[in-house]
Amino acid sequence: MPRFGKYYPDRFENGESSESSALRNCGNSKKHVTYATPWIIPSTKRYCAGVIGLHQEIEDFYAWIAPRECEYRMRQNVIDRITEAVRRKYPHALVECFGSFPTGLFLPTSDIDVVVFGKWEQFPLYTLQEEFVRSGICFPHDVKILDKAAVPILKITDQRTGVKVDISFNLVNGINSAKMLNTYIAQFPCLPKLVLVLKQFLQYRELNEVFTGGVSSHCLVMMVISFLQLHPRYFPCDREENLGVLLIEFFELYGRHFNYAETTIIVAGSGSYVPKKSFKKRLSDGESVGLLSIEDPIQTDHDIGRSSYGIMDVRNAFEYAYFQLVRRVTEYDAAGESILSSIFRISDTLVEYRKLLQERYGTAS
């Protein structure tokens, strides 16, 4: 098994493994831009001018960023080790994964969402914390327990890979949501490509975390689904739809025209918008409507967007991206150059980390 010290120091002062450190460092794409556009092969790739070139580049970006077999294998290894630790303490517990992993809509640095089903008087947050530390899955300082939250969560960082894992308990909505999203992916073939571009865009600007006011992965996917459902010219059966046009129009909608103050997004059925005032009447007692308001398609009396308190920062970022892309696709002398690099870049540490994953998990053991 290759040593990750080949590229990074073997151990760090905090006891962190080099592989884990590699992933931690690759999250901030703005620090390292040596590999600004790794999805483009230098001197062999030249795009057409305008939105056709942007479409071609999005296809190349997706082919590069889309989950690789080694990344699936690595994440499954993390889930397997967590499952073994849980079952050592609770042999009859059931561990399931939901979120971006089963749908394939994850970036190399995305978290893993896990739900544990079992019978307890109180959720075993602290018991599992001790077991995970004892079994070497995580360090004590890499555990955070949100026991006062509406949905208690145990957050850990895997010691071996640096991947962050959110563990919840007895929540069936997450599993049902993953199944639902797979039906939308089948309905809208362009959905994964737009989502991964947008995820990278938000991550580059540190607007991808709800607790800092950004947009969660789930909310972002709902926004893309709604956009495609209500798009006046988009036909899901048309696999030749221009991804560049769709990306620009997504930024235009949510960056310039969408009325966040008065509108709730509904994706159930064929999709719709409803006034927030009417949606608020359907919410559970005591629940408020968020500035970003999105009906949970699984639990329709819940607003999944209400935690995104910094949505106006996201809106401004979308508006900026709209103007940047419009400017670049209308510049005749920009033909053949990267257009996506005007709104985000990729860190060199991410490129190196994916190489390391390929070395360790690239072949079945």
C-alpha positions, 0 to 999 in steps of 0.5 A, a space after each residue: 500500500 503506497 505511503 502518502 508521505 511520498 507527497 506530504 510529511 508522514 505525521 503532523 504535530 496534532 497526530 494527523 495522518 498525511 492522507 487526512 491532511 491532504 484532504 483538509 488542505 485541498 478544501 480551500 481552492 483559493 490558496 493554490 491555483 497551480 492547476 487552475 483548469 485540470 479538466 483541460 489538456 494543454 495544447 490539445 484542447 481548443 473550445 469553440 467561441 461563445 456558449 458552445 465553447 462553454 457547453 464543451 468545457 462544462 462537459 470536460 469539467 464534469 468528466 474530470 470532477 465526476 466521482 471516480 471508482 476509487 472515490 466510491 471505493 474509499 467512501 464505501 470503506 469509510 462507511 464500512 468501518 463506521 458500520 463495524 464500530 456501530 455494530 460492535 456496540 449495537 449489533 442490531 443497529 442498521 446503518 444506511 448512507 444517504 445524501 450525495 453518495 448514493 446519488 453520485 452528486 458529490 465532489 471529492 471533498 464532500 461530506 458523507 451522510 449516514 443514518 443509524 437506525 435502532 431502539 434507544 431511550 436516548 440517541 447514543 451520541 456520546 457512546 458512539 463518540 467514544 467507540 469511534 475514537 477507541 477504534 481509531 476512526 477519528 481523533 478526539 478533537 475531530 468529533 463534534 456533537 450537536 445534541 441540542 439541534 432539532 436533529 441531533 447529529 454526531 459529526 466526525 472526521 475520518 482519521 484515515 482519509 480526512 473525509 467528514 461524516 455526519 451521523 444522524 439517528 432514525 431519520 427515514 427522510 434522508 433515505 427517501 430523499 435519495 431515492 427521489 433524487 435518483 428519479 429526478 436524475 433519470 428525468 433530467 440528464 443534465 442535472 448532475 453536470 449542472 449540480 457539480 459545476 454549481 457545487 464547485 462554484 459555491 465551494 470555491 467561494 465558501 458558500 456551501 455550508 449552511 452553518 455559515 449561511 450558505 446553501 446546502 447540497 440538498 437545497 442546491 439540488 432542489 433549486 436546479 430541479 425547480 429551474 429545469 422544471 419551470 424552464 420555458 425551453 428545456 426539454 428533458 428528452 433533448 440530450 443535446 441541450 446546451 449546458 452553457 445556456 442552462 448554466 448562465 440562465 440558472 445564474 440569471 434566475 437566482 442571481 437577478 430575477 428570483 423574488 426571495 422575499 415572497 416566493 417558495 420553491 415547490 418541486 413536487 409534481 411538475 414544479 411550481 412557485 407559491 407565495 410564502 404567505 400561503 406556504 407558511 400556513 402549511 408549516 409545522 407549529 412554530 416553524 418559520 419561513 426562511 429567506 430562501 424557502 423550499 418545500 421539503 418534497 418528502 415532508 411537505 410541512 417543512 422548509 428546508 431552505 430556512 437555515 440559509 441565512 446568508 442567501 443574499 451573499 449566494 444571490 450576489 455570487 450568482 449575479 456576479 457569475 452571470 455577468 462574468 459568463 455573459 461577458 466571456 461568451 460574447 468576447 470574440 477574442 476569448 475563443 478557445 480559452 477557459 470560460 469556467 475559470 472566470 468563476 472558479 478554479 481547482 486547487 493543486 492540493 485537490 489534484 494531488 489528493 485525487 492522485 493519492 486516492 487513485 494509488 490507494 483505492 484505484 484497484 480492488 483489494 
